[in-house]
Amino acid sequence: MIAADASSSSSSSTPSTYVSVRSLDKYGHSEQLQNALKAANMHGTLVVGARDTSKNVTIFLSLLDASALPTSSTAIVSKNPSMLQLINGNPGFGASNGRPVHRTAIVCTGLKGDTNWLVDKVRTYSHRVWNRYDAFIDAPGAAYAVSKYMRRFWKYDEEEEWSPGLLAPDLTGDEQENAWSRPLGICTMIASSFLPYLFVVEPSGVIQRYSAFAMGRGSHDVLEKLGNAIQKDDGSVGKIRRSTDDLQESLIQTIKSSLVGSSKKGKYLLVEVLSNEGVVRDLVPI
């Protein structure tokens, strides 16, 4: 009991380093949301995604450590975990009513536990919509669901915007119950086999739309070069105009050029291509 009392006394005298998700910096930004975004983009797996509008496919490339892969080449093909997770469009899903299979997928980078929680929630929602309304959720619907789950996780109240500078100690009543909430430490990309763009959702729940995007560790350097990688040399702008193979090779070279020195050692690129037919995966050594 003496030891317990001493420990309790010590902990109570130590100021907490926790910052409420509702605490704002001098610019009016949530510190926790900024930290969650930085964590995902500094420590998460580098993922680059791009749409090939001519073939209706989406290419995702994820930078993996060789140490995380099985040693056998056959094991790599059969057991290597994918970054891309199908939300719907599994074999037989929706085939009963004669509709074309609508494939929607999500790719997350950041905290693994947060990723598993979010993907499970969105898949459950997708199946609930299918069972109740006999309809698929497409990429915009999945992005909206991801945004809602992200905001719900950190207790965002959509009906009441918080006043600038409101700090955790200022909370009273029911608001105190949410004082220790946090945002999900992940960024997500969502793609459909039918739509010509990607949806990107940040930890805040903000949704943005791109033809190509990069997230995770080293994404800043990749983003600076991504515009040139997805366009033809004739100066075309707007939609991606490269062939699928050409686009994939261009993205690979862009990632390689962004890696320096020892950061290339022992790395593989997991290539995942989403189309109406399903997902094709391959591993490319750096």
N, C-alpha and C positions, 0 to 999 in steps of 0.2 A: 504493500500500500504506500509505503514511503517513497519507493521508486516511482510508482505511478503518479503520486502527487507532484513529485519533482518534475517529471516529464510534462505533466499537464501545465504546471506553472511556467516551464520553459517555453512550451509551444504557444501559450497565451501571450507571452511577452514578445514573441517574434512576429513582426508585421507580415501579413499575408502578401505574397507576390501576385496573387490572382487579380486579374483585371476583368471586370464585368464586360460582357459583350455589348452592353449599353453605354459603356464609358466611351466618350468621344475625345479625340485629340483636338488640338487648337484649330484644326481645319474643319472640324465637324465630322470626321470620319471615325468609324468604329475601329478601335485598335485591334480587337480580337479578329474581326473579319480580315483586316489587312495582314495580320500574322498568319491566319489560316491560308490565305492566298499565297503568301510568301513561302510557307512551309511546303505546300503542294508543288510550287514551281521551283523550289530549291532542293527538295529532297525526294520528290516523287519521280517515278520512272519517266524518262523522256518519251513522249508520244507525239507523232506528227501525223496528221490526217489531211486528206485532200480528196476532192470529188473529181471523177472523170465523167463529165456530162455526156460525152459522145457515146459511152458504153454503159451508162447508168451504174457505175460501180464506185465504191469508196475504198480508198487505200489507207490503211493505218500501219505505221512503222513504229515499233517500240524498241528502245535500246535496252538490252538485257546483259547481265554479267554471265560469262560462261560458267562461273562457279554455281549458278542457280539452275543450270541445265543438266539433265541426265547425261551420263558419259557415253552411253550407247547411241549410235546414230538412229537405230530403230526406235529406241526409247524416246528420243527427242521428238520424233514425228508423232508418236502415239500418246505421250504423257506430258509433254511440255504444256504448262498452263497458258491459256490464252489471255490476252488483255481485253479483247473484244467479247462482250457478253450479249447474246441475243435476248431481246425483250419479248419478241414474238416471232413467228415465222419458222418455228420448229417443224420437222417433217410431220405432215398430216394436220397441222394446226390450221383450221379454216378451210380444209379441203371439202368438208361435207356440203357446203353450199355452193360449190363450184367456182368460188372467187379465186383470183390469182393470189398466191401466197405473198403476203406483205411482210417484209423483213425489216425490223427496226432493231438497232443495236446501240449499246452504250459502252464507252471506254472511259475508265476513271484512272486518275493518278493521284497518289497521296497515301493516306493512312489505309492500310488493308482492311482493318475492322470496319471503318466507316464505309469503304467501298462495298463490302459484303452486305452491310445493313441497307444501304441505299438500293443496290441492285435487287435485293430480295423484296423490298417494298414496291419498287416499280414493276417487277414481274408479277407480284400479287395483284397490283392494281390493273395491270394489263389483262390478266386472266379474269378478273372480276368484271371488267368492261365487256370482254368477249362473252362470258356466260350470261350477262344481264342484257346486253344490247345487241349481241350478234354482230359486233364490229371490232375492228382492230384499232389500236392507238398507233398513230403514225409518229414521225419524228417530232413535229410540233407538240402533239399531245404528250409524248414522253418527256420532252423538255419542260413542259408546263408542270407535269407531275414531279419531276426532279426538283424544280424550283420550289414547289409547294412543300415537299418533304424536307428540303434543305432549310427553308424558313421555319418550318414547324420544329425542326431539331433544335434550333437556337432560340425558340420561343418568340419568334417575330410576330408582332400583332399588326396585321394588315389594316385593321380598322382604326388604329391609333398610332400615329407617328410620334416617336419620342422627341422630346424637346432637346435642343442643342445643349450639350454639356451635362446632361443628366447622369449622375454617377450612382454606382451600386448602393452606397450608404444612404442615398436619398430615397430609395425604394421603401415602400411601406405596404402593409397588408398582404394581399395575394401576390403582389409584385415581388416580394421577398422570396417566394418559392422558386422563381426563375432567375434569381440573382447569380446562380452558379452554372447557368447554361453556357454552351459553347457552340461555335459553328462546326460543321463537318470539315475535316481537313483534307478535302479533295476538290479537284476540278474535273469536269466531265465534258466529253464530246458525244453527241448523239447524231446518228445517221440513219437514213432510210434508203432502201433500194430503189425508191421512186423519186426522191427529191434531189435537186441539184446543189444542195448546200448542207453544211454542218451546223448544228446548234451547239453552242458552248455555254455551260452553266457554271458560274463561279460559286464559292462558298456562301456568298450573300444571297444567292438565288437569282441574281441578274442573268438574263438570257441574251446572248448575242449570236449573230449568224455570220458564217464565213464560208468561202469556197475552200479555204485551206487554213489550218491552224496548228500551232505547236504548244504543248504544255509539259510541265515537269522540269527536271533538272537540265539546265542548258538550253531551255526553250527560247530565252531571250536572244541568244546568238542565232538560233535557227530562224526565228521570226524575221530577223533583219534580212535574211537571204531568201525567204520563202516566196516572195513575190516574183522574183526572177525565175525561181525553180518551176513554177507552175505555168509560165507563159512561154509561147514559142519565141524563137529568136527574131521573128518578124515584127516584134513590138506590139502584138495583140494584147488588148487589155480586157478586163471584165471576166468572162467565164474562162475556165481552164480549157485550153485547146490542144493539149498534148495527147498522144495516144496513151493507152494504159501502160504499156511496157516502158515507153519513153518517160512518162510521168513518174513511174516507180523508180526508174534508174536515176532520174533527176533528183528525186527526194532523197534517195540513198546517198548520192554524191553531196547534197546539201548538208546532210547530217554528218557525213565523214569530214567535210571541210570545216565544220563547227567544232569538231573534237581536236584537241591538241595533245601532242606528246603521249604520255602514259595513259591518258584517258581513253585511248583507242585499244589498249591492250586487254585481251580477254573479253572482248565485247561481241555481241551478236545483235543483228536486227531481226526482230520478229515481224514478218510481213503478213498482214491479214487483209484480204480483199473481200468486201461485202458486195454481193450482187443478188439478183432475183433467184439465182440457183442455190445460194447459200454462202458459206464462208470458206475460202481457200487460204491455207496457212503455209508459210515457208520460213526457213531460217537462213539468214545471209551473214557470214562472218565479216567482221570489219577488217 
